Amino acid sequence: MDGNSYLKQINSIDGELKRINKHTKDLKAQKSRAMVGLHQYMVNHDLAQVGTGKNVITLKKCESQLPNRPKKATKPKAQKKAEAINLFKEIGIPNPESFYHEFEKTQKPRENSEEYSNKKVKRGGNAGKKNDGFDPSLGF
C-alpha cells in the first residue's frame, strides 16, 4: 500500500466512526425517553421493578438513568482533609497532619519513577489482563 491508500482507508474509517457515533447518540436519546416513560409508569402504578430474571429494571436503576437528575455534590478538598485528619486522631496515629501528607503522596502517581513511566494504563473491561498468556496469580 502506498501513502494515499492508507490515507483513504483512515478517512473512510473516520467517516464510519462518525456515522456510528451519531447512531449511538440517537439510540441513547431514545433509551432516555423510554426510561422517562418507564419511570412515570412505575411511579403511577406503584411498582418497585418491571420484568423478571435478567431482564429486570428496578425503580432505583430507572431513577439513576433519568436525564437532568440531581447530581451528588462532592466534598471540598478541605473538608475531606479535615475528616481524614480527625479519623487519624481517633485511631491514635501520632502527628496526623504529617501522616495525611504522606498518605496523599501515595495517592498520586510518581511520574519520575521508571516503573510508572513504563506501565501503560488500561481502562475498561480488559484492564489488567495481558494477552501474552502470563497469569500473575499463577506465576507462569
N, C-alpha and C positions, 0 to 999 in steps of 0.2 A: 504494500500500500504506500502511496505517496502522501505528502502533507495535505493536499486538497481532499483526498479521500477521508483521512482522519477528521479533518475539519467538517466535512459534510456529515460524517457519522455523529460527531459531537453535537452539531447543530440539530440534527434530527432527534437525538436523544433529549436535548434540552427542550425542544418543541413538544415531544411526547410527555416529558415530565410536567410541563406547564398544563397540558390538557388533563393529565391525571390529577394534578393539584386542584384544578378548577372543579373537576368532577367530585373529588373528595370534599371540597368546600361545600358544594351543593348537597352532598349526602349528609354532611354534618348539620347543615341548616335544616334539612328535612327531619333528621333524627331529633333535633332540638324541638321542632314544632310538635313532633309525636310525643316527646317527653312531657311537654307542657300539657298536651291533651290528656295523656295518661295520668299525670299528676292531678289534674282537675277531676277526672273520673274517679280516681282512688279517694280523693278527699270527699267528693259528693256522695259516694257510696260507702264511705267509712271502711275502706279496705286497707289492710296492712301490707298485702302483697298480691300480685297477679301472676298467674302461671304456676307450673309445677316442675319439680326436678331441677334440671339445669337451666330451664327457660323461665326462671322466676325473677321478677323485679319487685323489690320492696319499695315502700314509700320513702324510706330513708335514702336509698340509692337514687330514686327518682328525683328527690329534692336536691341531692348533691349535684345533679347534672342539669339543673334548670339554668337557663341564661339569666344574667343580671341578679344572681343570688348574692346575698351579702357575703363579703369576704372576711375571713377571720383576720383580726388585727394582730400583727406580730409585736412582740415585746421590744421596746427600745433596748439598745445595747447596754446602756447604763443600768437599766432595771435587771437585765439578765446577769450582769456582773455583780450587782448588789445581792441578788438572790443566791448566786453561786458562792459568794464570799460568806454570806450568812450560813449557808449549808456547811461550808468548810469549818466555820467556827463551831457549829453544833456538833459536828463529827469529832472535833478536838484536834484539828490539824494546826500545828504551830505556824504562825505567820501566814494567815490565809491569803493576804494580798499577793505576796510573792509566789505562793503556790498557784494562785489563779493565773498570774502572768506566765508561769512555766506551763500550766495546763493549756493556755491559749497558744503557746508556741507549738505544742504537739498537734493542735488542730489545723495549723497552717502548713501547706506543702513547702518542703525545703527545695527551692529551685536550684540552689547551688550544688545540691547533692548529686553525685554521679548516678546513684541508684534511681533517684526520682527522674532525672532527665532521660534515662534510657528506657523508662517504662512508658508504655502507651496506655492512655486512659480509655477504657472501653465503656460504652454506655449501652443500655438496652438489655434485651433478654439474654444475650450471649456474653454478658460481662463476666470476666474471669475465666471463661472457657478458652482453651487453646486447641488449635487444630492439629498440633503436632503429635497427638496421641499420648502425651505425658500427663499423668494424673498425679498432682502433688500429694494427695492423701495416701496414695499407694507408693509413691516414690519411684515409679517407673512408667 
